[in-house]
Amino acid sequence: MKHQTLTYRFEDLDGRESKAAARPRLTFREKRILFRNLARMIQGGISLLRALEILLRDSKKRSGHSVLRSIANKIEAGSGLSEALLFKPALFSSFEMEMIRAGEISGSLEKVLSDLADQMEETERWRAGLREALAYPSFVILLGSATLAFLLTFVVPKMSFLYADLGAELPFLTRVVIQASSVGPLIFFFGVFALLAIFFCFKYRKDLLESLLEKIPVAGDLLREHRIVWFASLLALLLKSGISLFSSVAAMGGTASVLMKKALKTVEGYLREGTAFSSAARNLTWLSEETHALILAGEESGELAECLEEIARSHRQEFENKRTFILKFLEPALILVTGILVGLLVIAMLLPIFSVSFYVS
């Protein structure tokens, strides 16, 4: 009787959500919450189907409702969770699917779901830290650029007309600033175009942005540390879940960037041919010699997952130390450079007035 009531509820939701979007969507945060809630309820002795019914009742967003309803219907029809999470287009990465499939096989689904939620929380913390790190420098750069653009476009031209009536030779610095003001609008539009290009690359061509960052000394170091932490932590999580090394490397491609995905494909090919992982990992150019040595030690001792966890832990701390140092240096440096540029511009426009006052006196 209880099963019939449950079926009626899902069908009722289908009718109520008939106007929902045809393409189901689930944000990164919504997936993390889904995994965390399912893990907690399964650990508490609640069946998977009952847990989904509870989540459906509490779900408010139509897109989330549609996804949960589809998962519940598939599970009620006899599918496992990993099979129920198959959507077109894909909502869940191959990494997440492999983890959940391993949890179903080993009978530790709740632990795997909890580990996935922990990993996603760590990723969210990294993203939040990155946004926080970039917020203040970006504000200083934008404010300083806007101030310079305003002065060069509106203030300097008006004062240059005033100085033209004097008929006297202007100081060198003043002449440079007046000459720069003639191309002020071009500088402004170039800046806007550069910002739009960066946004486009960040949104649609992350491989280009990643290639550019690799060539910048400080940013390249941070990017390398981030890649090591990402690679070591995810691979350790997959291996500790009971997934084979080959399947783990293949699954990581679902969450990797374009450039990293190509490198992982190369490693995957070497593993398929029977090459040792420590040798195949030499194709991952972002790994340091110290990391390669630890991977070799872990492979020979049979404790590869533990060694990868240690690599992730040490490089995560290294990344945080570098990020903190760079920000402490970058913030005052940006303020100093912006202040010097604005100060020079103001001084350049006031120099003729001082000169006239000097000659009059």
N, C-alpha and C positions, 0 to 999 in steps of 0.2 A: 504493500500500500504506500509505503514511504517512497519507493522507487517511482511509482506512478505520479505521486505528487511532484517529485523532482522533475520528471519529464514535462509535466504540464507547465511548470514554472519556466523552463527553458523555452518552450514553444510560445508562452505568453510574452517572453522578452523578445522573441523574434518578431512578433506583431508590433510590439511597442517601439522597436528600434528599426522599423522598416524604412524610415527616412534617414538612417545613418549613412555615412559616407560609404561608397562602394569599396573603396580601398582602405582596409584596416590600417591603423597607425598606432605605434606604441613608442613613446619617447624613452630615452636611456634611463631617466629617473623612474618612469613607470615600470620598466622592466625590472629595475633593481628592487622596487617596492613589491612587485609581484613575486619575485624569487624569495625575498625575505619573509613575506607573509605566508607563502606556501610552506617554507621550511619550518616556521614556528608552529603552524597548525598541524603539520604532519608529525612533528616532534611531540605535540600535545595529544596525539592519538586520533586526530581527525582524518578521515579518509580524504584522498585527493579530490574526489568528486564533490564531497561535502564542503571542502575548503573552497573550491571554485564557486559553489553556490553562495557561500558567505561573501566572497569577494565581489560576485555579481551584484548582490544586494546592496553593497556599499559603494559600488562604482558609480561615478556621476558623469564622467565624460563619455560621449557617445562612441568615440573611436575605441576607447578602452573597453566599453561594454561589448562592442562587436567582437573584439579579439577574445575576451574571456568567454563569451557565449560560444564562439566557434570551438575553442579548446575544450570546453565542457561537453559540447555535443559529440566531439570526436572520442573523448574518453568514455562517455556513456555508451558509445557504440562499440567499445572494446579496444580502442587504441591506447598505446602507452603515451606518457607525457611527451617524450622526444618526438614521436610520430605526430602527436596533436599540435606540436609547435611548428609544423611545416606550413608555411604560407607562401603565396605568390602575389607580389614580390616578397622576398624573405624579410621577416621581422626579427629573426633571431640568427645570430652568427653561427658559423660552423663550430667555432670554439664552444659556444654555449650548448649547442646540440650534442657535441661529443661528450661534454661533461655530464649532461643530463642522461644520455644513453648509458654511460659508464655507471652512473649512480643507480639506474634501474637494474642493470645486470648484477651489480654487486650488492644490491639491497640497501644501499646507503643514500637514497635519493635526498632525504632531508639534509644530510651533511653536505652533499654536493651543492644543493640549492643555497645553503648557508654560505658555503665557500664562494660561490658565484656572487652572492650579494656583497660579501666582504670585499671581493676584488673590484666590483663596480663602485662601492663606496670609496675605495682607495683611488680609483680613477676620477671620481667626482671631486675628491679632495685635491688631486693634482690639478684638475681643470680650474677649480676655484682659486687655488694658489697662483696659477698662471694668470688668470684674469686680474687678481689682486695685484700681482707684480707689475702687470702692464698698464693698469689703470692710471696711476699717478704720472709715470713718465709720458704716457700718451696725452694726458691732460696738459702737462707742461708744454709739450711740443706743439699741440694744437693751439693753445692759448698764445704761445710765443709767435707762431707762424701767422695767426690771425692778426696779432698786434702789428707785426712787421708789414703784412700785406695792407692793412688799413692805412698805416703811416705812409707807405710808398705810393699807394693808389690815390689817396685823398688829401693828405696833409702836405707832403713834399711838393707836389705839382703847384699848389696854391702859393707856397712860399717861394718857389723858384720864379714865378711870375713877379713877385715882389722884388726879389733880388735882381731880376733882369733890368728893372727900372733904375737901379743904382748906377749901372754902367761901370762898376769897379770889378776888378778881377776877384773871383771867389776863391776861397781856400781849396786846396786839392781835395780834402776829404768831402767838402760840400759838393764839389763838382762830381765826384764819384757817386755820391748818394743821388744827386739829381739825374745822372745818367742811368742809374739803376731804376729810378722811378719810371723812366720811360718804358721799361719792359716789365713794370710791376704787374699789370694784368696778365701778361704771359706767364710770369712766375706763379701767380695765383692759380691759373687754369692748369698749369703743369702739376702743381701740388694736388689739385683735385683729381686730375687724371691718374696720378701716382697712387692716391688713396683708393680710387676705384679699381685700379689694376691689382693692388694688393688684396682687396676684398674679393675680386673675381678669382684670383689664384687660391685664396683661402677657401672659397666656396666650391670651386669647380676644378681647379688644377693644383691640388695640394702637392703633387709631385714636383711642379716647378718651384713652388715656395720652399719645399724641403731641400731641393737642389741648391737654391740660393742661400738658404740658411747654413748649409754645410760648408760653404765657402767663406762665411764670416767667422773670424777666429773665435770670438767669445760665444756667439750663438751656436757655432758648430760643436764646441765642447759640451754645451748644455744639451744639445740634440743627441749627441753620442751617449751621454749619461742616461738620458731618458730612454733611449732605445735599449740599452743594456738592462735597465730596470724592467722595462716592459717585457723583453724577451725572457729574462731569467725567471721573473715572478709567474708569468703565464705558463711557461713550460713546466716549472716545478709544480704548479697547481694541477696541470693535466696529468703529469706522471704520478703524482700522489693519489689521483683519483682512479688509478689502475689502467689508464689508457696507454697503449704502446707508444714507443718513441716516434715511430714513423707517423702514426695517426695523429699524435700530438703536434708535430711540426706541420702536418697538412692542415690541421684544424686552426692553427694560429694565423694562417693566411687570411682567414675570414675577418680578422680584426686589425690586420696590418695595413700600413700605408702602401701606396703603389710601389715605391722603391724597395721597401722592406719585403713586400710580397714577392717581388722578383728574386731577391736573395734567398728567401725561404724556399721558393720553388727549386732553386739550384741545390740547396741542401737536401730537399726532399728527393731529388733525382739521384744524388750520391748515396743516400740511405737505401733507396730502392735497389741500387747496384751492390749493396752489401758493404759499403764503406763505413768505417767507424765514425761515430757521431763527432768525436773530438777532431777528426780530420775533415769531415764535411763542414763543420762549423767554421773552418778557416775561411770559407767563402763569405761569412758575415763580417764585413770589413769594419763595422763599428765596434766589434769586440776587441778589448785590449789583450795584450800578451798575458797579463795576470789572469784575466778571465779565461783565456784558452787553457792556461795551466790548471786552473781549478776544475774546469770541465773535464780535462784529461784525468785528473786525480779522482774525481767523482765517478767517472766511467770505469776506471780500473778497480775502484774499491766497491762498486755496486751501490754507491750512495749519491747518484747523480742529482736526484731531486733535492736532497739536503744541501749539496754544494751550490745548486742553483738558487736556493733560498738565501744562502749566505751571500752570494754574489749580488742578488737583488737588494738585500738589506744594506750592504756596505755602499753600493753605488747610489742607493736612494739617499743615504746620508751625505754622500759626496755631492750629489745634485743639489740638495738643500743648502749645503755650505757655499757652493759656488753661486747659486741664485741669490742668497742673502748678501754675499760680498759684492756681487755685481750691482745689485739694487742700491746698496749703501753708497757705492761710488757713483752710480748713474744719476740718481736723483739730484744731489747737489751740483753735479757737473752740468746737467741740463739747465738748471736754474741759473748757474753762472754764465753759461754760453748765451742763453736767451737774454739775460740782463746786460751782458757786454754788447750784444748786437743792437738791442734797443737803445742802450746808452750812447753808443757810437753814432747811431742815427740822429738822436736828439742833439748831441753835441755838434754834429756836422751841420745841422740846420741853424744852430744858434751861433756858430762861429762868425758868420758875416755880421751879425748884430753886434757882437763883442768888438769886432774890428772897426765898425762904423763908430761905435761909442768911444773907442780908443782914439780914433783920429779926431773926432769932434772935441773931445776933452783936451 
